[in-house]
Amino acid sequence: METAILAGGCFWCTEAVFRDVIGVGEVESGYIGGEVENPTYKQVCSGTTGHAEAIRVTFDPQAVSYAQILDIFMATHDPTQLNRQGNDIGTQYRSAIFPLTPDQQAEAQAALARANEEHGGRVVTTVEGFEGGEQHATWYPAEDYHQEYWEGEGQGNPYCLAIIPPKLQKLRRSFRENAKAD
């Protein structure tokens, strides 16, 4: 199994998409890329910690490659919006890839190039936390109530009901061979 860390706005929405990808074993919501140790959701939402809401995806590279993970990521959020996704505004909602190895660093750059071709060079997604051949950003799991949010409380949350189903439809339409559900 391999791990990918991605930030694409609200982690509830990104987590829901990747829980539906064939080859993904686990998805954990959390925080990365900031200066405060063990931040809380309230602190991260304030926009003052520097963290992004993100997901840590554990996947089987024999079933889905890191490049495919990145292509799904770039297609199921808007990588052209700086420090926001829809109505979620602030650096905590930025679009970012946090590579864990030199190979992931290279794949992240290639994914950005592919996305820029598709979006006319307007992609603002960053590649963060990787310096000198290793990851330097610390991962902090989000509080328990954020985990598997869509499968539980999210089904009754109007925000989630407006945002997540279209993302899942896009996954199933554009990446049919990678989607668990129809």
N, C-alpha and C positions, 0 to 999 in steps of 0.2 A: 504494500500500500504506500502511496505517496500523499503529500499534503500540499494544498494550495491555500493562500490567504488572499482574500479579495474584499475590497470595499466599494460598494456601489449604491450608496444611499442607505435607506432604512434597512437594517440587517434582517428584520422580519421578512421583508419582501425578497431579498437575495437568498436567504435561507430556504424559503418556500420553493424557489426555482430549483436550487441544487439538490433538494431532497427528492426531486422528481427526475433526476438524471441517472440513467443506467450506469453502474460502475461506481457510484458514490456510496460509500459505506456510512459515513457520518458527516454531519454538518453542525458546527457549533458557532453560535453568535458570540461576538466579543468586541474588544477594543484594541487598537494597535496604532502606533505612530505618534504617540504623545509623550509628554514629559512627566505626568503625574503617575506615581506608582499606585496600583490597585484602584483605578478610578471607578466611580459609581456611574450608573446610568444618568443620574441627575447632573453630575459633574460634566460628563461628556456632552450631554444635551446643552449645557451652558455655552459650549463652544470655546471654553477657556483652557482646556487641557491639551489640545493639539491632537487628540485621538480621533480616529475615524471609527464609525460603526462598521464592523467587518464580519466576515464569516471565515472559519477555518474548515476546509473541505478535505476529508480523507477519501481517497479514490484509488481504484484499481487501474493502473496504467495499461493493463491488458484489455480492459473494457472501454476505457475513455482516456485519451491522452491529455497531458497538460495543455497542449495547444488547443484541443477541443474544448477543454474547460474554459480556457481564456476566450475562445470564440463565442461560446455560449454566454459567458459573462458580458462580453462587449455588446452582444445582440439583445440582451434582456434588460438592459438599463440604458440610459442616455449618456454616452461617454463624451458628449459635447457640452454638457452643462457644468460650469465651473462652480464647485463648492455647493452643489445642490442636486436634488432629484425631485422634480416637480415642485410641490409645496414645501418640501423639506430643504431648508436653507441653512448653510453654515459649513465650516470646514469639516465638521464631524460627518457630513454627508457627501464628502468628496469621492470621486472615482479614482481608485488606486489599486495597484497590484503590488503585493509584498513578496517578491521572490525569496526562496529559501536556499537556492543553490545557484552556481554559475550557469548551469543549463537552463534553470527557470528564468534567470535574468535575461538570457539570450532569447528565450521563447516569448517573454513579456515584451521585449522590444519588437520582435517579429509580429506579435499580435497587435501592437499599437500601429505598426506600419500597415497591416491589413485593414484595420479599422479606419485609419486615416484615408486610405484609398476609397473605402465605402462612404465615408462622411466628408469628403472633399477637404481633407486636411484640418478639420475643426476639432479633432479629439483632444480633450484636456486631461484625460486619464494620466496619472503619474505612476512611475515605478519608484517605490520608496523603501528605505530601510536597508538596502543592500550595499555594502561598502567593503572593499578589500577582500572580496571573495566570500563574504558571509553576511548573514542577516543580523542587523543590529537593532531591530525594533522588537519590543517585548509584547507578547500576546497576553491579554487578560480576558478570561472568559466572562461573558455577561452574567448577570444575576440569573438564577434558575428560571424565573418566570418568563424570561426572554427566549429560552430554548424551546424549540418545536412550537413556536407561538402560533403559526398558521393552523397547525393541526388541532389546537385547543381554542384558546380565547380569541385568536385572530378571526375565526369563523363568524364571530359576532361583532367584530370591530369594523365600523363603516369605512375607515381609512383603508384597512386591509382588503375589504371587499371591493373597493374601488380600484386598488392598485395591483393586487396579486393575481386575480384571474386573467387579466390581459397578458401579464408576463408569462403565466403558465401556457396560455394559448399560443403565444409567440414561440415558446420553447417547443411545444408539440407540433406546431406548423413548420418552423424553420429547422428544427433538429429532431425530426420524427424518429430517426434511428437511435437517438440518445435518450428519448423520453420514456419513462416507466409507464405512464398512463396515457390513454387516448382521449 
